[in-house]
Amino acid sequence: MDTPAKRIGIGIIGAGVISDIYLRNLTGVMPNTRVIGIADLLVERARARAETYEIGAFTVDELLAHPDVSIIVNLTIPRAHASVAQQVVEAGKSVYNEKPLTLNRDDAARLLETAQKQGVLVGCAPDTFLGGGLQSARHAIDSGMIGTPVAASAAMLAHGHESWHPDPAFYYQPGAGPMLDMGPYYVTALVSLLGPVTRVVASSKRSFAERTITSQPKAGETIQVNVDTHIAATLDFASGVTATLVTSFDTWETSKSQLTIYGSEGTLRLPDPNTFGGPLRLLRAGSEDWEDVPLTHGWTENSRGLGVSDLARVLREGGTPRASGELAAHVLDVMYATLESSAQERFIRPATTITRPEPMPAMDE
């Protein structure tokens, strides 16, 4: 394990709810990161986080100029992801965005181009695909446990955020909805397992024109729905696999998530891609009994920030980040293709492609 002085210096912009798990892991679990400080438009919120985790409270400009900060973790609201990340790379620092990378393809391409010119790196959540469940599934697929993958199915079914989220209106506006909010977990998982997507066709709709908030503190307020809230897509992969993906805020569904890979010699039932652990289950060809597959690769605890740690590894050792900006840009491209396919009533071919990220090492390595 590196000594604190040798760890890569991290700055965080955005002290909202999600910052807590990042701070907990980057200050206490990840072996190669050292959090220098945090900034937020709400200064008191940044100071509170700084006091809890014994780090500095800074302005954004101070973090960008800090000589010990090499990576900025951008935990701002989605509509600020592009502008803040662009500011970071123009300042000569690497950036790791919360998902989605940006809210449109042009901003994503501009960010990656600027980072390349500046000689810095871009990473992006989700990093859950680096967890024990999905990485063990990756190992199972790559080792031939289910033969040749032929198909996949994925579903994120829920009835929206208005019953539990304190401020749910954003989720029903452009830049959100079930595809851009939850789709990154599912598309990233599929791409990391099966490779790039080459063609998309989809049908989408908004089943309810408005939503009534029942959660506090805004119970009784109505939300105008300005984004499609049920998307059913078919994704064709360069590897030959065809996958179905449904994301919905319009259904009364209790299981909430489903991700399955079908192969010529068996089927893998994967865990929720918004988690790091299991269970991972296998149905072998000709059998009627599912069996548990041991988790052998990746991390199984809630390890948000693992992608940041991997980015720090690349800064020191070279190579390509697993949770890279290029991966996130391809995922963004695929998600928008689902919405455009329905609106334009045609197949869409993503303009981007990627090479599958390197797998995580075995847990005992």
C-alpha positions in Angstrom: 0.0 0.0 0.0 1.2 3.5 -0.8 2.1 5.9 1.9 -0.1 9.0 2.1 2.6 11.1 0.6 2.8 8.9 -2.5 -1.0 8.6 -3.2 -2.6 10.5 -6.0 -4.2 13.7 -4.8 -7.9 14.0 -5.3 -10.2 17.1 -5.2 -14.0 16.8 -5.2 -16.4 19.3 -6.6 -19.9 18.8 -5.3 -20.8 18.0 -1.7 -24.2 16.6 -2.2 -25.6 13.2 -1.0 -23.5 11.0 -3.3 -20.2 12.7 -2.1 -20.5 10.8 1.2 -19.8 7.4 -0.2 -17.1 8.7 -2.5 -15.4 10.4 0.5 -15.7 7.3 2.7 -14.1 5.1 0.1 -11.5 7.5 -1.3 -10.3 8.4 2.2 -10.5 5.1 3.9 -10.6 2.1 1.4 -8.8 2.9 -1.8 -5.1 2.3 -1.3 -3.7 4.8 -3.8 -5.8 8.0 -3.3 -5.5 10.9 -1.0 -8.4 13.4 -0.8 -7.0 17.0 -0.6 -10.3 18.8 -0.3 -13.8 19.5 -1.5 -15.7 22.5 -3.0 -19.4 23.3 -3.4 -21.5 26.3 -4.4 -23.0 25.9 -0.9 -19.9 26.7 1.1 -21.3 25.5 4.4 -22.1 22.1 2.8 -18.5 21.8 1.7 -17.2 22.8 5.1 -19.4 20.1 6.8 -18.0 17.4 4.5 -14.5 18.7 5.1 -14.9 18.6 8.8 -16.3 15.0 8.8 -13.5 13.6 6.7 -10.7 15.9 7.9 -9.9 17.4 4.5 -9.8 20.9 3.3 -12.7 23.1 2.1 -11.9 25.1 -1.0 -13.4 27.1 -3.8 -13.5 25.5 -7.2 -10.7 27.8 -8.4 -8.5 26.9 -5.4 -9.0 23.2 -6.1 -8.1 23.7 -9.8 -4.9 25.5 -8.9 -3.9 23.2 -6.0 -0.5 21.7 -6.9 -1.2 18.4 -5.0 -4.5 17.7 -6.8 -4.1 15.5 -9.9 -7.7 14.3 -10.3 -11.0 16.2 -9.8 -14.0 14.1 -9.0 -17.0 15.9 -10.5 -20.1 15.3 -8.4 -22.1 18.3 -9.6 -25.7 18.0 -11.0 -25.9 16.4 -14.5 -26.4 19.6 -16.4 -23.2 20.9 -15.0 -21.1 17.8 -15.8 -19.9 19.0 -19.1 -19.0 22.6 -18.1 -17.2 21.7 -14.9 -15.3 18.8 -16.5 -14.2 21.0 -19.4 -13.0 23.6 -16.9 -11.0 20.9 -15.1 -9.2 19.5 -18.2 -8.5 23.0 -19.4 -6.8 23.6 -16.1 -4.5 20.6 -16.8 -6.0 18.1 -14.4 -7.7 14.7 -15.0 -11.4 14.5 -14.3 -13.8 11.7 -13.1 -17.5 12.6 -13.7 -20.5 11.1 -12.1 -22.8 9.7 -14.7 -23.8 10.6 -17.3 -20.6 11.9 -18.8 -22.4 14.9 -20.3 -26.0 15.6 -21.5 -25.2 15.4 -25.2 -22.7 13.8 -27.6 -21.1 17.0 -28.8 -20.0 18.0 -25.2 -18.7 14.5 -24.6 -16.6 14.6 -27.8 -15.3 18.1 -27.0 -14.3 17.0 -23.5 -12.4 14.0 -24.7 -10.7 16.0 -27.4 -9.6 18.7 -25.0 -8.3 16.1 -22.5 -6.2 14.5 -25.2 -4.7 17.8 -26.2 -4.0 18.6 -22.5 -2.4 15.2 -21.9 -4.9 14.4 -19.1 -7.4 11.6 -18.5 -11.2 11.4 -18.3 -13.1 8.8 -16.3 -16.7 8.4 -15.6 -19.2 6.5 -13.4 -20.7 4.1 -13.1 -17.9 1.9 -11.8 -20.2 -0.8 -10.5 -19.2 -2.9 -13.5 -15.8 -3.3 -11.7 -17.5 -5.0 -8.8 -17.4 -8.6 -7.9 -20.7 -9.6 -9.4 -20.2 -8.3 -12.9 -16.4 -8.9 -13.0 -17.0 -12.6 -12.0 -19.6 -12.7 -14.8 -17.0 -11.3 -17.2 -14.6 -14.1 -16.1 -17.3 -16.7 -16.5 -18.1 -15.5 -20.0 -14.5 -15.1 -21.1 -13.6 -18.6 -19.8 -16.4 -20.2 -21.8 -18.7 -21.2 -18.9 -21.8 -20.5 -21.1 -20.2 -21.1 -24.4 -20.7 -18.4 -27.1 -22.9 -15.5 -25.9 -25.9 -15.2 -28.3 -28.3 -12.9 -26.5 -29.0 -10.8 -23.5 -31.9 -9.2 -21.7 -32.0 -6.3 -19.3 -34.8 -4.4 -17.5 -35.0 -1.6 -15.0 -38.7 -1.3 -14.1 -40.0 1.1 -11.5 -42.8 3.7 -11.0 -40.6 6.8 -10.8 -39.2 8.9 -8.1 -42.1 11.0 -6.9 -43.0 8.7 -4.1 -39.6 8.9 -2.3 -37.2 11.5 -3.7 -37.3 14.9 -1.9 -37.0 16.8 -5.2 -38.0 14.5 -8.1 -38.9 17.0 -10.9 -35.5 16.7 -12.6 -36.1 13.0 -13.4 -38.9 13.9 -15.8 -37.0 16.5 -17.8 -34.7 16.2 -20.9 -31.3 14.9 -19.8 -33.0 12.5 -17.4 -35.8 10.0 -17.6 -35.2 6.3 -17.0 -32.7 5.8 -19.8 -30.3 8.6 -18.9 -30.8 8.2 -15.2 -30.6 4.4 -14.8 -29.6 3.3 -18.3 -25.8 3.9 -17.7 -25.7 1.0 -15.2 -27.2 -1.4 -17.7 -25.6 -0.3 -20.9 -22.2 0.0 -19.2 -22.6 -3.5 -17.8 -23.6 -4.9 -21.2 -20.8 -3.2 -23.1 -18.2 -4.2 -20.6 -19.3 -7.8 -20.9 -20.1 -8.0 -24.6 -18.3 -5.2 -26.4 -19.5 -2.2 -28.4 -23.0 -1.7 -29.8 -23.3 -1.3 -33.5 -27.1 -0.8 -34.1 -30.1 0.3 -32.1 -33.8 0.2 -32.6 -36.4 1.2 -30.0 -39.9 2.3 -29.1 -40.5 4.8 -26.4 -43.4 6.8 -24.8 -44.5 8.8 -21.8 -47.5 7.1 -20.3 -48.5 9.9 -17.9 -48.4 13.6 -18.9 -47.9 14.7 -15.3 -46.9 13.2 -11.9 -48.0 14.2 -8.4 -45.4 14.2 -5.8 -46.2 12.2 -2.6 -42.8 12.5 -0.9 -41.8 15.3 1.4 -41.2 18.2 1.4 -43.0 18.8 -1.9 -46.0 16.5 -1.5 -49.0 17.6 -3.6 -47.0 19.5 -6.2 -47.3 18.3 -9.8 -44.5 17.6 -12.4 -44.9 18.1 -16.1 -43.4 15.1 -17.8 -41.2 16.3 -20.7 -39.2 13.1 -21.4 -40.1 9.6 -22.5 -40.5 7.4 -19.4 -40.8 3.9 -21.0 -38.2 2.8 -23.5 -38.0 -0.6 -25.0 -34.8 -1.1 -27.1 -33.0 -3.8 -29.1 -29.2 -3.5 -29.2 -27.0 -5.3 -31.7 -23.4 -5.8 -30.6 -20.3 -6.1 -32.8 -19.7 -9.5 -31.1 -23.0 -10.8 -32.7 -25.1 -10.7 -29.5 -28.5 -9.2 -29.6 -29.9 -7.7 -26.4 -33.2 -6.3 -25.3 -33.2 -3.4 -22.8 -36.2 -1.9 -21.1 -36.1 1.1 -18.8 -39.3 2.4 -17.3 -40.7 4.8 -14.7 -44.2 3.7 -15.7 -44.6 0.3 -14.2 -45.6 -1.2 -10.8 -42.7 -3.6 -10.5 -41.1 -5.0 -7.3 -38.1 -6.9 -8.7 -36.8 -3.6 -10.2 -33.8 -5.0 -12.2 -32.9 -7.9 -14.3 -29.8 -8.7 -16.3 -29.2 -12.0 -18.1 -26.7 -13.3 -20.6 -27.7 -16.3 -22.8 -25.0 -18.5 -24.3 -24.8 -21.6 -26.4 -24.0 -23.8 -23.4 -25.8 -22.1 -20.6 -27.3 -18.9 -19.1 -25.9 -16.4 -16.6 -28.3 -14.5 -14.3 -26.4 -11.4 -13.1 -26.9 -9.1 -10.1 -28.4 -5.7 -10.2 -25.8 -3.6 -12.2 -26.2 -0.7 -9.7 -24.5 -2.9 -7.1 -21.0 -4.3 -6.7 -21.7 -7.8 -5.3 -23.8 -10.8 -6.2 -25.6 -13.1 -6.5 -24.4 -14.6 -9.8 -26.2 -17.7 -11.0 -25.7 -20.2 -13.7 -28.1 -22.6 -15.6 -26.1 -25.1 -17.6 -27.3 -26.5 -20.9 -29.7 -29.4 -20.3 -30.1 -28.7 -16.6 -33.2 -27.4 -14.8 -31.3 -26.4 -11.7 -29.7 -23.0 -11.2 -26.4 -23.0 -9.3 -24.5 -20.2 -7.6 -21.2 -19.0 -9.2 -18.5 -17.9 -6.7 -17.4 -14.3 -6.9 -13.8 -14.4 -7.8 -12.9 -11.1 -9.4 -13.4 -7.4 -8.4 -14.7 -5.8 -5.2 -17.9 -6.9 -3.6 -18.6 -4.0 -1.1 -20.1 -0.7 -2.0 -16.9 0.6 -3.7 -18.0 3.8 -5.5 -14.8 5.5 -6.2 -13.2 2.4 -7.5 -13.1 4.0 -10.9 -11.3 7.0 -9.5 -8.7 4.6 -7.9 -8.3 2.9 -11.3 -7.8 6.3 -12.9 -5.1 7.1 -10.3 -3.4 3.8 -11.1 -3.2 4.8 -14.8 -1.8 8.2 -13.9 1.1 6.5 -12.1 1.6 3.4 -14.2 0.2 4.2 -17.6 -2.4 2.3 -19.6 -6.1 2.9 -20.1 -8.6 3.5 -17.4 -11.3 0.9 -17.1 -14.1 3.3 -16.4 -12.9 5.6 -19.1 -14.4 8.7 -20.7 -14.4 6.8 -24.0 -16.6 4.0 -22.5 -19.0 6.6 -21.0 -19.2 8.5 -24.3 -20.1 5.2 -26.1 -22.8 4.5 -23.5 -24.2 8.0 -23.9 -24.2 7.5 -27.6 -26.2 4.3 -27.3 -28.7 5.7 -24.8 -29.5 8.7 -27.1 -29.7 6.3 -30.0 -32.6 4.5 -28.3 -34.5 7.8 -27.9 -33.7 8.9 -31.5 -34.7 5.6 -33.0 -38.2 5.8 -31.6 -38.6 9.5 -32.5 -37.3 8.9 -36.1 -38.9 5.4 -36.5 -35.6 3.9 -37.8 -32.5 2.0 -36.8 -29.7 4.2 -35.4 -26.0 3.2 -35.7 -23.9 4.7 -32.9 -21.0 6.9 -34.2 -18.7 5.8 -31.4 -17.1 2.4 -30.5 -14.8 1.1 -27.8 -12.6 -1.8 -26.9 -13.8 -3.7 -23.9 -12.1 -2.5 -20.7 -9.5 -4.8 -19.2 -11.0 -7.2 -16.6 -10.2 -6.8 -12.9 -7.7 -9.2 -11.3 -8.8 -12.1 -9.2 -9.6 -11.3 -5.6 -6.6 -13.1 -4.3 -4.1 -11.3 -6.6 
